[in-house]
Amino acid sequence: MPTFDEACFEFPDKTPVAQMTIAQCNEEKIENTKQIARLTKYLTDQPPALNNVTDPNVLLKAKIAEREAREKELDKRIATANKWSDSVFGGNAGA
């Protein structure tokens, strides 16, 4: 069974997504994408076990799904922040 750092499964204690800036969301998305790639690398090509206790992929798939859900949350926050910015600044902030 592959070995990997259990700490990679923990979300850092950060600002809630609803309070994050676009830059913070983008930064976390980059880290999240790296972690998904790292976890995906450890998935084995073995057929699934009859029970989830001995299947090495069950935990990895759960953590990958958790990270993918977090990424969708970040995408939603970025879209919301962009809409707000466009409505307040007319879409030409910094121009």
N, CA, C and O atoms as CSV, one atom per row, in Angstrom:
chain,resi,resn,atom,element,x,y,z
A,1,MET,N,N,0.848,-1.168,0.000
A,1,MET,CA,C,0.000,0.000,0.000
A,1,MET,C,C,0.901,1.240,0.000
A,1,MET,O,O,1.933,1.253,0.671
A,2,PRO,N,N,0.521,2.275,-0.742
A,2,PRO,CA,C,1.371,3.462,-0.799
A,2,PRO,C,C,1.404,4.198,0.535
A,2,PRO,O,O,0.452,4.161,1.314
A,3,THR,N,N,2.503,4.853,0.766
A,3,THR,CA,C,2.590,5.680,1.965
A,3,THR,C,C,2.515,7.136,1.539
A,3,THR,O,O,2.991,7.500,0.463
A,4,PHE,N,N,1.941,7.936,2.349
A,4,PHE,CA,C,1.846,9.355,2.061
A,4,PHE,C,C,1.602,10.090,3.361
A,4,PHE,O,O,1.230,9.490,4.370
A,5,ASP,N,N,1.812,11.367,3.329
A,5,ASP,CA,C,1.703,12.196,4.518
A,5,ASP,C,C,0.234,12.441,4.853
A,5,ASP,O,O,-0.505,12.993,4.038
A,6,GLU,N,N,-0.186,12.039,6.034
A,6,GLU,CA,C,-1.572,12.243,6.454
A,6,GLU,C,C,-1.922,13.733,6.521
A,6,GLU,O,O,-3.089,14.104,6.399
A,7,ALA,N,N,-0.931,14.569,6.711
A,7,ALA,CA,C,-1.195,16.000,6.822
A,7,ALA,C,C,-1.747,16.571,5.527
A,7,ALA,O,O,-2.391,17.620,5.542
A,8,CYS,N,N,-1.507,15.902,4.411
A,8,CYS,CA,C,-2.010,16.427,3.144
A,8,CYS,C,C,-3.526,16.339,3.083
A,8,CYS,O,O,-4.138,16.928,2.192
A,9,PHE,N,N,-4.148,15.614,4.013
A,9,PHE,CA,C,-5.595,15.493,4.026
A,9,PHE,C,C,-6.267,16.620,4.799
A,9,PHE,O,O,-7.483,16.785,4.709
A,10,GLU,N,N,-5.522,17.375,5.535
A,10,GLU,CA,C,-6.105,18.392,6.392
A,10,GLU,C,C,-6.207,19.722,5.655
A,10,GLU,O,O,-5.245,20.178,5.038
A,11,PHE,N,N,-7.382,20.334,5.727
A,11,PHE,CA,C,-7.498,21.682,5.194
A,11,PHE,C,C,-6.879,22.632,6.203
A,11,PHE,O,O,-7.119,22.501,7.403
A,12,PRO,N,N,-6.096,23.575,5.739
A,12,PRO,CA,C,-5.505,24.526,6.675
A,12,PRO,C,C,-6.599,25.353,7.356
A,12,PRO,O,O,-7.675,25.570,6.798
A,13,ASP,N,N,-6.305,25.796,8.546
A,13,ASP,CA,C,-7.256,26.621,9.280
A,13,ASP,C,C,-7.182,28.019,8.692
A,13,ASP,O,O,-6.384,28.846,9.133
A,14,LYS,N,N,-8.009,28.274,7.706
A,14,LYS,CA,C,-7.969,29.540,6.984
A,14,LYS,C,C,-9.304,30.254,7.083
A,14,LYS,O,O,-10.254,29.773,7.700
A,15,THR,N,N,-9.340,31.398,6.463
A,15,THR,CA,C,-10.549,32.190,6.365
A,15,THR,C,C,-11.630,31.382,5.647
A,15,THR,O,O,-11.322,30.687,4.679
A,16,PRO,N,N,-12.885,31.452,6.093
A,16,PRO,CA,C,-13.956,30.769,5.364
A,16,PRO,C,C,-14.028,31.269,3.918
A,16,PRO,O,O,-13.747,32.436,3.644
A,17,VAL,N,N,-14.401,30.389,3.009
A,17,VAL,CA,C,-14.421,30.721,1.585
A,17,VAL,C,C,-15.256,31.970,1.323
A,17,VAL,O,O,-14.881,32.795,0.489
A,18,ALA,N,N,-16.368,32.121,2.012
A,18,ALA,CA,C,-17.250,33.270,1.790
A,18,ALA,C,C,-16.572,34.602,2.107
A,18,ALA,O,O,-17.026,35.646,1.640
A,19,GLN,N,N,-15.503,34.583,2.886
A,19,GLN,CA,C,-14.813,35.814,3.268
A,19,GLN,C,C,-13.485,35.996,2.537
A,19,GLN,O,O,-12.761,36.955,2.803
A,20,MET,N,N,-13.164,35.100,1.635
A,20,MET,CA,C,-11.869,35.155,0.955
A,20,MET,C,C,-11.894,36.133,-0.216
A,20,MET,O,O,-12.928,36.346,-0.848
A,21,THR,N,N,-10.738,36.718,-0.486
A,21,THR,CA,C,-10.587,37.560,-1.664
A,21,THR,C,C,-10.315,36.663,-2.868
A,21,THR,O,O,-10.064,35.467,-2.722
A,22,ILE,N,N,-10.370,37.255,-4.053
A,22,ILE,CA,C,-10.096,36.486,-5.270
A,22,ILE,C,C,-8.667,35.954,-5.237
A,22,ILE,O,O,-8.421,34.814,-5.630
A,23,ALA,N,N,-7.734,36.762,-4.776
A,23,ALA,CA,C,-6.331,36.325,-4.711
A,23,ALA,C,C,-6.170,35.142,-3.755
A,23,ALA,O,O,-5.447,34.194,-4.060
A,24,GLN,N,N,-6.834,35.192,-2.610
A,24,GLN,CA,C,-6.765,34.076,-1.661
A,24,GLN,C,C,-7.372,32.812,-2.267
A,24,GLN,O,O,-6.834,31.717,-2.103
A,25,CYS,N,N,-8.494,32.969,-2.965
A,25,CYS,CA,C,-9.133,31.815,-3.616
A,25,CYS,C,C,-8.208,31.206,-4.662
A,25,CYS,O,O,-8.051,29.987,-4.728
A,26,ASN,N,N,-7.600,32.058,-5.476
A,26,ASN,CA,C,-6.694,31.553,-6.513
A,26,ASN,C,C,-5.492,30.839,-5.905
A,26,ASN,O,O,-5.059,29.803,-6.410
A,27,GLU,N,N,-4.959,31.389,-4.832
A,27,GLU,CA,C,-3.817,30.772,-4.160
A,27,GLU,C,C,-4.188,29.393,-3.603
A,27,GLU,O,O,-3.436,28.430,-3.751
A,28,GLU,N,N,-5.350,29.316,-2.965
A,28,GLU,CA,C,-5.774,28.032,-2.414
A,28,GLU,C,C,-6.094,27.035,-3.526
A,28,GLU,O,O,-5.843,25.839,-3.377
A,29,LYS,N,N,-6.649,27.521,-4.643
A,29,LYS,CA,C,-6.942,26.624,-5.769
A,29,LYS,C,C,-5.665,25.985,-6.305
A,29,LYS,O,O,-5.661,24.806,-6.658
A,30,ILE,N,N,-4.590,26.751,-6.367
A,30,ILE,CA,C,-3.311,26.218,-6.846
A,30,ILE,C,C,-2.836,25.105,-5.926
A,30,ILE,O,O,-2.449,24.032,-6.390
A,31,GLU,N,N,-2.863,25.357,-4.622
A,31,GLU,CA,C,-2.450,24.338,-3.653
A,31,GLU,C,C,-3.370,23.120,-3.707
A,31,GLU,O,O,-2.914,21.979,-3.631
A,32,ASN,N,N,-4.657,23.377,-3.838
A,32,ASN,CA,C,-5.642,22.303,-3.891
A,32,ASN,C,C,-5.408,21.414,-5.114
A,32,ASN,O,O,-5.481,20.188,-5.021
A,33,THR,N,N,-5.128,22.034,-6.250
A,33,THR,CA,C,-4.872,21.281,-7.480
A,33,THR,C,C,-3.632,20.411,-7.327
A,33,THR,O,O,-3.606,19.272,-7.794
A,34,LYS,N,N,-2.613,20.942,-6.677
A,34,LYS,CA,C,-1.398,20.153,-6.428
A,34,LYS,C,C,-1.703,18.944,-5.549
A,34,LYS,O,O,-1.210,17.845,-5.806
A,35,GLN,N,N,-2.519,19.148,-4.510
A,35,GLN,CA,C,-2.863,18.050,-3.607
A,35,GLN,C,C,-3.698,16.986,-4.316
A,35,GLN,O,O,-3.500,15.792,-4.094
A,36,ILE,N,N,-4.634,17.416,-5.172
A,36,ILE,CA,C,-5.442,16.452,-5.928
A,36,ILE,C,C,-4.541,15.612,-6.821
A,36,ILE,O,O,-4.705,14.394,-6.898
A,37,ALA,N,N,-3.594,16.252,-7.496
A,37,ALA,CA,C,-2.664,15.514,-8.361
A,37,ALA,C,C,-1.828,14.539,-7.538
A,37,ALA,O,O,-1.586,13.408,-7.959
A,38,ARG,N,N,-1.395,14.981,-6.378
A,38,ARG,CA,C,-0.577,14.127,-5.510
A,38,ARG,C,C,-1.369,12.910,-5.034
A,38,ARG,O,O,-0.862,11.789,-5.058
A,39,LEU,N,N,-2.596,13.128,-4.608
A,39,LEU,CA,C,-3.431,12.029,-4.130
A,39,LEU,C,C,-3.800,11.082,-5.267
A,39,LEU,O,O,-3.831,9.865,-5.080
A,40,THR,N,N,-4.078,11.631,-6.433
A,40,THR,CA,C,-4.434,10.809,-7.591
A,40,THR,C,C,-3.282,9.893,-7.976
A,40,THR,O,O,-3.497,8.769,-8.432
A,41,LYS,N,N,-2.065,10.376,-7.791
A,41,LYS,CA,C,-0.881,9.579,-8.115
A,41,LYS,C,C,-0.828,8.303,-7.281
A,41,LYS,O,O,-0.275,7.297,-7.728
A,42,TYR,N,N,-1.392,8.331,-6.084
A,42,TYR,CA,C,-1.332,7.181,-5.189
A,42,TYR,C,C,-2.446,6.158,-5.409
A,42,TYR,O,O,-2.418,5.075,-4.825
A,43,LEU,N,N,-3.423,6.496,-6.247
A,43,LEU,CA,C,-4.482,5.518,-6.523
A,43,LEU,C,C,-3.869,4.295,-7.191
A,43,LEU,O,O,-3.015,4.427,-8.067
A,44,THR,N,N,-4.291,3.131,-6.789
A,44,THR,CA,C,-3.757,1.903,-7.373
A,44,THR,C,C,-4.699,1.388,-8.448
A,44,THR,O,O,-5.881,1.728,-8.476
A,45,ASP,N,N,-4.158,0.570,-9.324
A,45,ASP,CA,C,-4.947,-0.008,-10.404
A,45,ASP,C,C,-5.555,-1.349,-10.019
A,45,ASP,O,O,-6.085,-2.059,-10.873
A,46,GLN,N,N,-5.480,-1.693,-8.757
A,46,GLN,CA,C,-6.030,-2.965,-8.306
A,46,GLN,C,C,-7.557,-2.909,-8.339
A,46,GLN,O,O,-8.148,-1.848,-8.138
A,47,PRO,N,N,-8.193,-4.054,-8.592
A,47,PRO,CA,C,-9.659,-4.059,-8.534
A,47,PRO,C,C,-10.118,-3.762,-7.110
A,47,PRO,O,O,-9.415,-4.090,-6.154
A,48,PRO,N,N,-11.284,-3.147,-6.959
A,48,PRO,CA,C,-11.754,-2.814,-5.613
A,48,PRO,C,C,-11.948,-4.061,-4.757
A,48,PRO,O,O,-12.339,-5.118,-5.251
A,49,ALA,N,N,-11.673,-3.918,-3.489
A,49,ALA,CA,C,-11.851,-5.026,-2.550
A,49,ALA,C,C,-13.341,-5.226,-2.286
A,49,ALA,O,O,-14.159,-4.345,-2.551
A,50,LEU,N,N,-13.670,-6.388,-1.766
A,50,LEU,CA,C,-15.071,-6.679,-1.477
A,50,LEU,C,C,-15.609,-5.816,-0.343
A,50,LEU,O,O,-16.804,-5.526,-0.289
A,51,ASN,N,N,-14.732,-5.411,0.552
A,51,ASN,CA,C,-15.177,-4.515,1.617
A,51,ASN,C,C,-14.284,-3.281,1.617
A,51,ASN,O,O,-13.133,-3.335,1.183
A,52,ASN,N,N,-14.818,-2.187,2.099
A,52,ASN,CA,C,-14.079,-0.923,2.071
A,52,ASN,C,C,-12.927,-0.880,3.054
A,52,ASN,O,O,-12.077,0.007,2.966
A,53,VAL,N,N,-12.879,-1.817,3.987
A,53,VAL,CA,C,-11.829,-1.805,5.002
A,53,VAL,C,C,-10.472,-2.099,4.381
A,53,VAL,O,O,-9.471,-1.498,4.770
A,54,THR,N,N,-10.426,-3.018,3.420
A,54,THR,CA,C,-9.139,-3.404,2.838
A,54,THR,C,C,-8.847,-2.711,1.518
A,54,THR,O,O,-7.772,-2.910,0.952
A,55,ASP,N,N,-9.753,-1.918,1.018
A,55,ASP,CA,C,-9.538,-1.239,-0.262
A,55,ASP,C,C,-8.720,0.033,-0.037
A,55,ASP,O,O,-9.195,0.967,0.610
A,56,PRO,N,N,-7.497,0.075,-0.564
A,56,PRO,CA,C,-6.641,1.244,-0.327
A,56,PRO,C,C,-7.133,2.503,-1.034
A,56,PRO,O,O,-6.735,3.610,-0.672
A,57,ASN,N,N,-7.982,2.347,-2.023
A,57,ASN,CA,C,-8.422,3.512,-2.788
A,57,ASN,C,C,-9.600,4.259,-2.169
A,57,ASN,O,O,-9.866,5.401,-2.545
A,58,VAL,N,N,-10.301,3.647,-1.239
A,58,VAL,CA,C,-11.515,4.261,-0.692
A,58,VAL,C,C,-11.205,5.600,-0.024
A,58,VAL,O,O,-11.861,6.600,-0.314
A,59,LEU,N,N,-10.225,5.629,0.854
A,59,LEU,CA,C,-9.873,6.865,1.550
A,59,LEU,C,C,-9.340,7.912,0.575
A,59,LEU,O,O,-9.680,9.092,0.669
A,60,LEU,N,N,-8.509,7.473,-0.353
A,60,LEU,CA,C,-7.956,8.415,-1.327
A,60,LEU,C,C,-9.058,9.040,-2.178
A,60,LEU,O,O,-9.062,10.250,-2.401
A,61,LYS,N,N,-9.985,8.223,-2.648
A,61,LYS,CA,C,-11.084,8.747,-3.464
A,61,LYS,C,C,-11.941,9.720,-2.667
A,61,LYS,O,O,-12.404,10.726,-3.205
A,62,ALA,N,N,-12.151,9.428,-1.398
A,62,ALA,CA,C,-12.937,10.326,-0.544
A,62,ALA,C,C,-12.230,11.668,-0.375
A,62,ALA,O,O,-12.866,12.721,-0.430
A,63,LYS,N,N,-10.930,11.629,-0.172
A,63,LYS,CA,C,-10.179,12.876,0.009
A,63,LYS,C,C,-10.105,13.673,-1.290
A,63,LYS,O,O,-10.163,14.902,-1.273
A,64,ILE,N,N,-9.978,12.970,-2.412
A,64,ILE,CA,C,-9.969,13.655,-3.709
A,64,ILE,C,C,-11.322,14.329,-3.939
A,64,ILE,O,O,-11.375,15.478,-4.380
A,65,ALA,N,N,-12.403,13.630,-3.646
A,65,ALA,CA,C,-13.749,14.199,-3.801
A,65,ALA,C,C,-13.931,15.413,-2.891
A,65,ALA,O,O,-14.556,16.399,-3.282
A,66,GLU,N,N,-13.384,15.337,-1.677
A,66,GLU,CA,C,-13.462,16.458,-0.734
A,66,GLU,C,C,-12.728,17.675,-1.294
A,66,GLU,O,O,-13.229,18.797,-1.227
A,67,ARG,N,N,-11.559,17.447,-1.835
A,67,ARG,CA,C,-10.779,18.548,-2.414
A,67,ARG,C,C,-11.454,19.116,-3.662
A,67,ARG,O,O,-11.437,20.328,-3.879
A,68,GLU,N,N,-12.049,18.247,-4.482
A,68,GLU,CA,C,-12.751,18.724,-5.673
A,68,GLU,C,C,-13.962,19.567,-5.285
A,68,GLU,O,O,-14.267,20.559,-5.947
A,69,ALA,N,N,-14.649,19.178,-4.220
A,69,ALA,CA,C,-15.784,19.969,-3.732
A,69,ALA,C,C,-15.306,21.334,-3.240
A,69,ALA,O,O,-15.960,22.351,-3.470
A,70,ARG,N,N,-14.165,21.345,-2.564
A,70,ARG,CA,C,-13.589,22.611,-2.087
A,70,ARG,C,C,-13.237,23.501,-3.279
A,70,ARG,O,O,-13.431,24.716,-3.231
A,71,GLU,N,N,-12.721,22.897,-4.339
A,71,GLU,CA,C,-12.354,23.663,-5.524
A,71,GLU,C,C,-13.596,24.285,-6.173
A,71,GLU,O,O,-13.545,25.422,-6.643
A,72,LYS,N,N,-14.694,23.554,-6.200
A,72,LYS,CA,C,-15.947,24.099,-6.737
A,72,LYS,C,C,-16.426,25.269,-5.883
A,72,LYS,O,O,-16.931,26.263,-6.405
A,73,GLU,N,N,-16.263,25.143,-4.570
A,73,GLU,CA,C,-16.621,26.230,-3.656
A,73,GLU,C,C,-15.790,27.478,-3.957
A,73,GLU,O,O,-16.310,28.593,-3.975
A,74,LEU,N,N,-14.505,27.275,-4.189
A,74,LEU,CA,C,-13.617,28.397,-4.502
A,74,LEU,C,C,-14.001,29.034,-5.836
A,74,LEU,O,O,-14.005,30.260,-5.956
A,75,ASP,N,N,-14.324,28.213,-6.841
A,75,ASP,CA,C,-14.748,28.739,-8.141
A,75,ASP,C,C,-16.011,29.585,-8.002
A,75,ASP,O,O,-16.136,30.644,-8.617
A,76,LYS,N,N,-16.934,29.103,-7.192
A,76,LYS,CA,C,-18.185,29.835,-6.970
A,76,LYS,C,C,-17.900,31.179,-6.303
A,76,LYS,O,O,-18.500,32.192,-6.662
A,77,ARG,N,N,-16.989,31.186,-5.336
A,77,ARG,CA,C,-16.633,32.431,-4.642
A,77,ARG,C,C,-15.970,33.414,-5.605
A,77,ARG,O,O,-16.251,34.612,-5.559
A,78,ILE,N,N,-15.097,32.917,-6.471
A,78,ILE,CA,C,-14.430,33.786,-7.445
A,78,ILE,C,C,-15.463,34.403,-8.383
A,78,ILE,O,O,-15.406,35.600,-8.666
A,79,ALA,N,N,-16.409,33.594,-8.867
A,79,ALA,CA,C,-17.454,34.103,-9.759
A,79,ALA,C,C,-18.304,35.156,-9.056
A,79,ALA,O,O,-18.642,36.181,-9.650
A,80,THR,N,N,-18.649,34.908,-7.797
A,80,THR,CA,C,-19.448,35.861,-7.027
A,80,THR,C,C,-18.686,37.164,-6.821
A,80,THR,O,O,-19.247,38.248,-6.978
A,81,ALA,N,N,-17.412,37.058,-6.470
A,81,ALA,CA,C,-16.591,38.259,-6.253
A,81,ALA,C,C,-16.425,39.043,-7.551
A,81,ALA,O,O,-16.442,40.274,-7.537
A,82,ASN,N,N,-16.264,38.343,-8.667
A,82,ASN,CA,C,-16.141,39.025,-9.960
A,82,ASN,C,C,-17.431,39.747,-10.334
A,82,ASN,O,O,-17.389,40.868,-10.840
A,83,LYS,N,N,-18.579,39.112,-10.090
A,83,LYS,CA,C,-19.870,39.759,-10.371
A,83,LYS,C,C,-20.023,41.019,-9.532
A,83,LYS,O,O,-20.439,42.064,-10.032
A,84,TRP,N,N,-19.681,40.909,-8.250
A,84,TRP,CA,C,-19.787,42.064,-7.370
A,84,TRP,C,C,-18.877,43.188,-7.858
A,84,TRP,O,O,-19.286,44.347,-7.927
A,85,SER,N,N,-17.650,42.835,-8.192
A,85,SER,CA,C,-16.685,43.822,-8.663
A,85,SER,C,C,-17.175,44.502,-9.938
A,85,SER,O,O,-17.061,45.719,-10.081
A,86,ASP,N,N,-17.719,43.717,-10.859
A,86,ASP,CA,C,-18.226,44.290,-12.107
A,86,ASP,C,C,-19.410,45.217,-11.858
A,86,ASP,O,O,-19.533,46.256,-12.507
A,87,SER,N,N,-20.281,44.848,-10.920
A,87,SER,CA,C,-21.444,45.693,-10.654
A,87,SER,C,C,-21.050,46.983,-9.939
A,87,SER,O,O,-21.656,48.029,-10.171
A,88,VAL,N,N,-20.052,46.917,-9.082
A,88,VAL,CA,C,-19.632,48.101,-8.331
A,88,VAL,C,C,-18.748,49.013,-9.174
A,88,VAL,O,O,-18.925,50.231,-9.179
A,89,PHE,N,N,-17.801,48.419,-9.881
A,89,PHE,CA,C,-16.826,49.214,-10.621
A,89,PHE,C,C,-17.097,49.267,-12.118
A,89,PHE,O,O,-16.304,49.842,-12.864
A,90,GLY,N,N,-18.175,48.694,-12.562
A,90,GLY,CA,C,-18.527,48.775,-13.975
A,90,GLY,C,C,-17.694,47.899,-14.883
A,90,GLY,O,O,-17.679,48.116,-16.094
A,91,GLY,N,N,-17.006,46.927,-14.343
A,91,GLY,CA,C,-16.249,45.993,-15.171
A,91,GLY,C,C,-14.944,46.533,-15.705
A,91,GLY,O,O,-14.257,45.835,-16.451
A,92,ASN,N,N,-14.575,47.763,-15.347
A,92,ASN,CA,C,-13.317,48.311,-15.858
A,92,ASN,C,C,-12.417,48.793,-14.731
A,92,ASN,O,O,-11.749,49.820,-14.852
A,93,ALA,N,N,-12.406,48.052,-13.646
A,93,ALA,CA,C,-11.525,48.410,-12.536
A,93,ALA,C,C,-10.083,48.252,-12.978
A,93,ALA,O,O,-9.717,47.241,-13.577
A,94,GLY,N,N,-9.299,49.210,-12.695
A,94,GLY,CA,C,-7.880,49.153,-13.044
A,94,GLY,C,C,-7.594,49.535,-14.480
A,94,GLY,O,O,-6.439,49.487,-14.906
A,95,ALA,N,N,-8.598,49.908,-15.232
A,95,ALA,CA,C,-8.374,50.269,-16.641
A,95,ALA,C,C,-8.123,51.744,-16.767
A,95,ALA,O,O,-7.913,52.242,-17.872
